[in-house]
Every structure is written in C-alpha cells, then in structure tokens.
Amino acid sequence: MVEQAGGRRQASVQFQQPAVRHSPRSITLLTTPEWAFAILRALAMLGGMVALFLAPVRPEHQPHLAPLAWTFVAYKLVLFLAIRTWPEGLRQILLGTVGLDLIFVSLFVWFSGGLESHFYLLYYLLVGLTAVYFSPGIALGTAGAAGLLYGVFSLLGESGGDWHHLIARAATFFLLAGSLGYISQRERLARARVEDLNRALEDRQARLERAYRELQAAQERLVQSERLATIGQMAAKVSHEVRNPLGSISLNAELLEDEVRSLPEARRVEAAALLAAIRSQVDALGAVTEEYLRFARLPKPKLEPTALGPLLEELGEFVRGELQRRGLHLSLHVPDGLPSLSLDPGQIRQACLNLVRNAAEAMPEGGRITIQARVHASEIEIAVTDTGAGVPEDIRDKIFDPFFTTKDGGTGLGLAIARQIAVDHGGSLGCESGPGIGTTFRLSLPTRAEKGIP
C-alpha cells in the first residue's frame, strides 16, 4: 500500500494531476489544471505583446513589431490547434513551448531597451507558472534558460551594461523557481496523501456497508427461521391433535356404511349421501393436516449430484395430463448441457411442483404455463411463468408468508415450502408480476457442478 502510494506521489510531482486518458480530437476532457497552465501562460504572453506596442521601442526595431505580432498570434493558434489535435501529448506540448515563450519574452526585452526594459518581469510569470504546474527540477531549468536568454538579449548591440542588475535578476529567477517549486511539490504530495486516505476511507466504508448488509440479511434469515420453526411446531401439534380424531371419524364412518346397507332403500340412499359427504370432508381435512405436517417436518436437504434437465422433463410429463384436463398448455424449455447440481432431487421436484400448481390455480379459465431453465452467472435459474391475472403489488411481499393465501380452501403453504427449499439449498425464490401480464417465479440454485455427472 505504501509503495503504491509512493508511486502515485512520484508521478504527481511531475505534474499536478495524474495522466488522464483523453479522447482524440476532444478538448472537453482536458483537466482544469492543464488548461489553467496553458491559458494563464497565453494571457501573460498576450499582455506582454500588447504592452510592447505601448512601450517605447528602439527605432531600428520599429519595422519588426508587426511581423513579431503576427508571428506571436500564429504561434498561439498553432499551439492550441496542437492541443486540440493531440490532447494525449499535452504535457510534452506545454513543456516544449515554454522555451518558445521565453524566446518571445527575450525579443520583447531586446526591442524595448534591453536591461532598461521592464518586460523582464514576464520571465517571473513564466518561471512561477512552471514551478506551480511542473516539478522543481523543470522550474529550475526554466529559470536557467530565462537567465541565459535575458543576459544574451539584454546586452545585444550594447557595448556595456550593468551586470549587477542582470545577475541579481537572474538569481531571483532561481530563487523564485526553487521556493515556489518546493512549496508546490509539498502541496502536491499532501494532496496525494489526502487522496490516498480518501480512497482508503472509501474502501473501508464500502466494506463496512457490505458487512452491515450481510449482517442485516443474516439477521433477517435468523428471524425468519425462528418464525418458521415456531409456526412449524404449532402446525405439527395442531395437526397431530386433529389427525387422531379424524382417524376415528373416518373409521366410524366406514362402520356406519356397513350399518346403512341394512336400512330400507329410501333411507339408505339418503344416509349413504350423508356419509359420503362426511368422508369427503374428512379426506380434505386429512390432506390439510398432511400438508401442515410436511411443512413442519421439512427435513434438511440430502444433497447428491443431480442432472437438472431430466428432473424437469420428468416433472413436465407428470403434470402435463393434469394440466390438459384443466385447459392449460405446458411448455418446457430445458437447454442441453446444463451443469449438474448438488441438491435434493425430491425437494427440488416438490418446489417446482408447487410453483406449477400455483400457476395452474391462477388460471381457472385456462392459459399457458412455461417452465424454462438457464445458466445465469454462477446459478441455474428455473422460471415458471403463467398467463394469469398477475399478483397485486400490495400483496406481493406476503405471498411467501406461511398460511397466507387468496384462494378459497388454500392452505397458504405451497409457496412458503418452495421458498424454504430454495433457501435450504443456498438459493432464492423471487416473484415478478404485474396486473394483466402474468406472473413469473424464479428459483435460483448455485451451480455446484459435480464432475462426472451427465
């Protein structure tokens, strides 16, 4: 971590901002510091060019002012055209043109009196800007070039001059470059450290948020498991207490059927109809208690390598006849090459059967049910889709709760059992629905593929 941070800091010493990947022929992606350096430099030089026309100029240089001005304008236009054409090489362009700007400043000095000219102040601007936006080494190099050019162009054509002023001003160039470059470098290093700390803080915050979400999900699963366990215990006790009396009622009804046969014809028919009604209700109650017991005693899955394709095809054949009798059409789409899973085939079959029967109950007037399997990321998804009226949004979050049902005579356990099976296998069961567009239940199972299983 320290080495990486140090690497970033060393890179940032060379320029204020890290390198940015630019799109060709696009100036909108250039960072603000890059443009700030280019524009401030251009403004400083433009101000010098304008001031040159206002300041006294040696008579022998007067004819050269206009060509110099046009050359300066053409140079700046070419500079910004180069930046627009080659934004990836912006740093090299800016560094290369620092020398050209120094030459223009030197010409300003030469035209306006040499050592007596006040245009030497533009050297300070160029050296200062270079120190702020580049490294101290580059700033010192710029100061050296500025001092050399200042000396050459100030003394051109003069037999003598005040060397003390020249040396003092050149020394000031170096002082400005060193001090301002050092301060700018410290600021860049401090900014790099702050950025490193911010990134570390963001990473830690992301990990904490992820851990909090995982803890919250685990807590919700724990609460749900405790709730289901309590409901299961209650359902088992109630079913057990109801089951024995139902057995006695069923047995006594059979005995009464034997006694009814000895009655006269008129009374026998009426009594047989009453006994048939009793047996029918006893059988219905028996089915309900069996479902309650199945929910209460849902065993832990016995995982074994299982090929999902044959399991779904067998399920489709099992329910196809029942669905056809109810006016429903079943479509089964199972691609070849599905990976084998480690699962409890009986429980997964039960979960899918519950989803299919739930879909059938949603279409009393007929429709289409589609079972589709696909590999999605690290899971296999089994989707059961119907063309019914859909699940209203206000009850969509409740349909997986035990004993919640909107059907007459329903137990409200089919979807609850299916979801519990999915969770016990490390997967999930979700619902997508809308009024008039049908409903899709998606059972997702982790692809713990077993080698050697077809």
C-alpha positions in Angstrom: 0.0 0.0 0.0 2.9 2.4 0.9 4.8 1.5 -2.2 1.8 2.1 -4.4 1.0 5.4 -2.7 4.6 6.5 -3.1 4.4 5.6 -6.8 1.4 7.8 -7.3 3.1 10.7 -5.4 6.3 10.5 -7.5 4.1 10.6 -10.6 2.2 13.6 -9.3 5.4 15.6 -8.7 6.0 15.8 -12.4 2.6 17.3 -12.9 -0.2 18.5 -10.7 -2.8 16.0 -11.9 -2.3 12.3 -12.8 -2.4 11.5 -16.5 -5.9 11.4 -17.9 -6.9 9.3 -20.8 -8.2 11.7 -23.5 -10.4 11.1 -26.5 -8.8 12.1 -29.8 -9.8 15.5 -31.1 -11.5 16.3 -27.8 -10.6 19.3 -25.7 -13.6 18.9 -23.3 -11.8 16.0 -21.5 -8.7 18.1 -20.6 -8.4 18.6 -16.8 -8.7 22.1 -15.3 -5.0 22.4 -14.2 -3.8 21.7 -17.7 -6.0 24.3 -19.2 -5.2 26.7 -16.4 -1.5 26.5 -17.1 -2.0 26.9 -20.9 -4.4 29.8 -20.6 -2.5 31.7 -17.9 0.7 31.4 -20.0 -1.2 32.6 -23.1 -2.7 35.6 -21.2 0.7 36.6 -19.8 2.3 36.5 -23.2 -0.6 38.3 -24.8 -0.4 41.0 -22.2 3.3 41.4 -23.0 2.6 41.6 -26.7 0.0 44.3 -26.2 2.3 46.3 -23.8 5.1 46.1 -26.4 3.1 48.4 -28.7 2.5 50.9 -25.9 6.1 51.0 -24.6 9.0 52.9 -26.3 10.8 50.7 -28.9 14.2 51.3 -30.4 13.8 52.9 -33.8 15.7 50.1 -35.6 13.2 47.6 -34.2 10.1 49.6 -35.1 9.6 47.9 -38.5 9.8 44.4 -36.9 6.9 44.9 -34.5 4.1 43.9 -36.9 5.8 40.8 -38.1 6.6 39.8 -34.5 3.0 40.3 -33.5 1.7 38.2 -36.4 4.3 35.5 -35.6 3.1 35.5 -32.0 -0.6 35.2 -33.0 0.2 32.4 -35.4 2.3 30.6 -32.8 -0.5 30.7 -30.2 -3.0 29.5 -32.8 -0.8 26.6 -33.8 -0.3 25.8 -30.0 -4.0 25.5 -29.3 -4.5 23.6 -32.6 -1.8 21.1 -31.5 -3.5 20.7 -28.1 -6.9 20.0 -29.8 -5.3 17.6 -32.3 -3.1 15.7 -29.8 -4.5 16.0 -26.3 -2.7 12.9 -25.1 0.6 14.8 -25.6 -0.5 17.9 -23.8 2.3 17.8 -21.2 5.0 17.4 -23.9 3.5 20.3 -25.9 3.4 22.6 -22.9 6.9 21.8 -21.9 8.2 22.2 -25.4 6.6 25.6 -25.9 7.9 27.0 -22.6 11.2 27.6 -24.5 9.4 29.4 -27.3 7.6 31.7 -24.8 11.0 32.5 -23.2 12.3 33.5 -26.7 9.4 35.8 -27.3 9.9 37.4 -23.9 13.6 37.9 -24.8 12.6 39.6 -28.0 10.3 41.9 -26.1 13.2 42.8 -23.8 15.5 43.4 -26.7 13.0 45.5 -28.6 12.2 47.7 -25.6 15.7 48.6 -24.3 17.5 45.5 -23.0 18.5 45.9 -19.4 16.4 49.1 -19.2 13.2 47.2 -20.3 10.5 46.2 -17.8 9.5 43.2 -19.9 11.9 41.1 -17.9 9.0 40.7 -15.4 7.4 38.3 -17.8 10.2 35.9 -17.0 9.0 35.8 -13.4 5.5 34.8 -14.6 6.8 32.0 -16.8 9.1 30.7 -14.1 6.4 30.9 -11.5 3.8 29.1 -13.6 6.2 26.4 -14.5 7.1 25.9 -10.8 3.5 25.6 -9.9 2.4 23.1 -12.6 5.6 21.1 -13.0 8.4 19.8 -10.8 11.1 21.9 -9.1 13.7 20.5 -11.5 11.8 21.7 -14.6 11.3 25.1 -12.9 15.0 25.5 -12.1 15.8 24.5 -15.8 13.3 27.2 -16.9 15.0 29.7 -14.6 18.4 28.9 -16.0 17.1 29.3 -19.6 15.4 32.6 -18.7 18.6 33.9 -17.1 20.7 32.9 -20.1 18.3 34.4 -22.7 17.9 37.5 -20.6 21.6 38.1 -20.5 22.1 37.5 -24.2 19.2 39.6 -25.5 19.7 42.4 -23.0 23.3 43.0 -24.0 22.9 42.5 -27.7 24.1 45.5 -29.6 25.3 47.2 -26.4 29.0 47.7 -25.6 28.4 47.6 -21.9 25.7 47.3 -19.3 25.0 47.0 -15.6 25.9 43.3 -15.0 24.9 43.7 -11.3 21.3 44.1 -12.2 21.4 41.3 -14.7 23.0 38.9 -12.2 20.6 39.9 -9.4 17.5 39.4 -11.6 18.8 36.0 -12.9 19.4 34.9 -9.3 15.9 36.0 -8.4 14.6 33.7 -11.2 16.3 30.7 -9.5 15.1 31.8 -6.0 11.5 32.0 -7.3 11.8 28.6 -9.1 13.3 26.9 -6.1 11.0 28.3 -3.4 7.7 28.2 -5.4 8.6 24.7 -6.8 9.3 23.4 -3.4 6.0 24.7 -1.9 4.1 23.4 -4.9 5.7 20.0 -4.6 4.8 19.9 -0.9 1.2 20.8 -1.8 1.1 18.0 -4.5 2.5 15.5 -2.1 0.0 16.5 0.6 -2.9 16.3 -1.9 -1.7 12.8 -3.0 -1.7 11.7 0.7 -5.2 13.1 1.2 -6.4 11.3 -1.9 -4.8 8.0 -0.7 -6.5 8.5 2.6 -9.8 9.2 0.9 -9.6 6.1 -1.2 -8.7 4.0 1.8 -11.6 5.5 3.7 -14.0 4.9 0.8 -12.8 1.3 0.6 -13.2 0.8 4.3 -16.7 2.4 4.2 -17.7 0.1 1.3 -16.5 -2.9 3.3 -18.4 -1.8 6.4 -21.6 -1.2 4.4 -21.2 -4.6 2.7 -20.7 -6.3 6.1 -23.7 -4.4 7.5 -25.9 -5.6 4.7 -24.7 -9.1 5.1 -25.3 -8.9 8.9 -28.7 -7.5 8.3 -29.6 -10.2 5.8 -28.3 -12.9 8.2 -30.4 -11.4 11.0 -33.5 -11.4 8.8 -32.8 -15.0 7.9 -32.4 -15.9 11.5 -35.7 -14.2 12.4 -37.4 -15.9 9.5 -36.0 -19.3 10.5 -37.1 -18.8 14.1 -40.6 -17.7 13.0 -40.9 -20.7 10.7 -39.7 -23.0 13.4 -42.3 -21.7 15.8 -45.0 -21.9 13.1 -43.9 -25.4 12.3 -44.1 -26.6 15.9 -47.6 -25.1 16.2 -48.7 -26.7 12.9 -47.2 -30.1 13.9 -49.0 -30.0 17.3 -52.3 -28.9 15.8 -52.1 -31.5 13.0 -51.2 -34.2 15.4 -54.2 -33.3 17.7 -56.6 -33.1 14.7 -55.2 -36.2 13.0 -56.3 -38.8 15.6 -59.9 -37.6 15.9 -60.1 -37.6 12.1 -58.9 -41.2 12.0 -61.7 -42.1 14.5 -64.3 -40.2 12.5 -63.2 -41.9 9.3 -63.3 -45.4 10.9 -66.7 -44.8 12.4 -68.0 -43.6 9.0 -66.9 -46.8 7.5 -68.7 -48.8 10.2 -71.8 -46.7 9.6 -71.7 -47.5 5.9 -72.0 -51.2 6.8 -75.0 -50.5 9.0 -76.6 -48.3 6.4 -76.7 -51.2 3.9 -79.4 -52.9 6.1 -81.7 -49.9 6.0 -84.7 -49.6 3.7 -84.0 -48.3 0.2 -85.3 -44.8 0.7 -83.5 -44.2 4.0 -80.3 -46.0 2.7 -79.8 -43.6 -0.2 -80.1 -40.5 2.0 -77.8 -41.9 4.7 -75.2 -43.0 2.1 -75.1 -39.5 0.7 -74.6 -38.0 4.1 -71.8 -40.5 4.9 -70.1 -39.7 1.5 -70.2 -36.0 2.4 -68.6 -36.8 5.8 -65.9 -38.9 4.2 -65.2 -36.2 1.6 -64.7 -33.5 4.3 -62.6 -35.9 6.4 -60.3 -36.6 3.4 -60.0 -32.8 2.8 -59.0 -32.2 6.4 -56.6 -35.1 6.2 -54.9 -33.5 3.2 -54.6 -30.2 5.0 -53.1 -31.8 8.1 -50.6 -33.8 5.9 -49.5 -30.5 4.3 -49.1 -28.9 7.6 -47.0 -31.8 8.9 -45.0 -31.7 5.7 -44.2 -28.0 6.3 -43.5 -28.6 10.0 -41.2 -31.6 9.4 -39.4 -30.4 6.2 -36.1 -32.2 6.5 -32.7 -30.9 5.7 -31.9 -31.5 2.1 -29.9 -34.6 1.3 -27.6 -33.3 -1.3 -26.5 -35.6 -4.2 -25.2 -35.0 -7.7 -28.3 -34.4 -9.9 -28.8 -33.6 -13.5 -31.5 -30.9 -13.6 -32.6 -31.5 -17.2 -34.1 -35.0 -16.7 -35.6 -33.9 -13.4 -37.6 -31.1 -15.0 -38.6 -33.2 -18.0 -39.9 -35.9 -15.7 -41.9 -33.3 -13.8 -43.3 -31.9 -17.0 -44.6 -35.4 -18.1 -46.0 -35.9 -14.6 -48.2 -32.8 -14.6 -49.0 -32.5 -18.3 -52.1 -34.7 -18.2 -53.5 -32.9 -15.1 -52.9 -29.5 -16.7 -54.5 -30.6 -20.0 -57.7 -31.7 -18.2 -57.9 -28.2 -16.7 -57.5 -26.5 -20.1 -53.8 -25.5 -19.6 -50.9 -25.8 -22.0 -47.4 -26.6 -20.7 -44.2 -25.5 -22.5 -40.9 -26.9 -21.2 -37.6 -25.3 -22.3 -34.5 -27.0 -20.9 -31.3 -26.4 -22.8 -28.7 -29.1 -23.3 -25.5 -29.0 -21.3 -26.9 -27.7 -18.0 -24.3 -28.4 -15.3 -25.2 -31.0 -12.7 -26.0 -29.7 -9.3 -25.6 -30.9 -5.7 -29.2 -30.9 -4.5 -32.0 -32.9 -3.0 -33.9 -34.1 -6.1 -37.1 -34.9 -4.2 -37.3 -31.4 -2.5 -36.5 -29.5 -5.7 -39.1 -31.6 -7.5 -41.6 -30.7 -4.8 -40.7 -26.9 -5.0 -41.2 -26.9 -8.8 -44.4 -28.9 -8.5 -45.7 -26.3 -6.0 -44.9 -23.5 -8.4 -46.6 -25.2 -11.3 -49.8 -25.9 -9.3 -49.8 -22.3 -8.0 -49.6 -21.2 -11.6 -52.5 -23.5 -12.6 -54.7 -22.2 -9.8 -54.1 -18.7 -11.1 -55.7 -19.5 -14.4 -59.1 -21.2 -13.7 -60.3 -20.5 -17.3 -57.2 -21.9 -19.0 -53.9 -20.5 -20.2 -50.2 -21.3 -20.7 -47.5 -22.4 -18.2 -43.9 -22.2 -19.2 -41.0 -23.8 -17.4 -37.6 -22.6 -18.5 -34.1 -23.3 -17.2 -31.0 -21.3 -17.9 -27.5 -20.7 -16.6 -27.2 -17.2 -15.1 -23.8 -16.2 -13.7 -22.9 -18.7 -11.0 -26.5 -20.0 -10.7 -29.1 -22.0 -12.6 -32.4 -20.3 -12.8 -35.7 -22.2 -13.2 -38.5 -19.8 -14.2 -42.2 -20.8 -14.0 -44.4 -18.4 -15.9 -48.2 -18.2 -16.2 -50.5 -16.0 -18.3 -52.9 -15.3 -15.4 -54.1 -12.0 -14.0 -50.9 -11.4 -12.0 -50.2 -10.7 -8.4 -51.3 -7.3 -7.0 -48.4 -5.2 -5.8 -49.8 -4.7 -2.3 -49.7 -8.4 -1.5 -46.6 -9.4 -3.5 -44.4 -9.2 -0.4 -46.7 -11.5 1.6 -47.2 -14.4 -0.8 -44.3 -16.3 0.7 -45.5 -16.0 4.2 -46.8 -19.3 5.7 -50.6 -19.6 5.7 -51.1 -16.5 3.5 -53.5 -17.3 0.7 -56.0 -15.6 -1.6 -57.6 -18.8 -2.7 -60.7 -20.4 -1.2 -59.7 -23.6 0.5 -55.9 -22.9 0.1 -53.5 -23.6 2.9 -51.0 -20.9 2.1 -48.1 -23.3 2.4 -47.1 -24.1 -1.2 -45.0 -21.1 -1.9 -43.7 -21.0 1.7 -42.4 -24.5 1.3 -40.9 -23.8 -2.1 -39.0 -20.8 -0.8 -37.8 -22.7 2.3 -36.5 -25.4 0.0 -34.7 -22.8 -2.1 -33.1 -21.2 0.9 -32.0 -24.6 2.3 -30.2 -25.2 -1.0 -28.4 -21.9 -0.8 -30.6 -20.4 -3.5 -33.5 -18.0 -3.6 -37.1 -17.7 -4.9 -38.5 -14.5 -6.2 -41.6 -13.3 -7.9 -42.1 -10.9 -10.9 -45.7 -9.9 -11.7 -48.0 -7.2 -12.9 -51.7 -6.8 -13.5 -52.6 -8.4 -16.8 -49.1 -9.6 -17.7 -49.0 -12.9 -15.7 -46.5 -14.0 -13.1 -43.0 -15.4 -13.2 -41.4 -17.3 -10.2 -37.6 -17.6 -10.5 -36.0 -20.4 -8.5 -32.2 -19.8 -8.4 -29.8 -22.6 -7.3 -26.0 -22.3 -7.0 -24.1 -24.2 -9.7 -22.1 -26.5 -7.5 -21.3 -28.7 -10.5 -20.2 -32.3 -9.9 -17.6 -33.8 -12.2 -18.5 -36.9 -14.0 -22.3 -36.4 -13.8 -24.0 -36.3 -17.2 
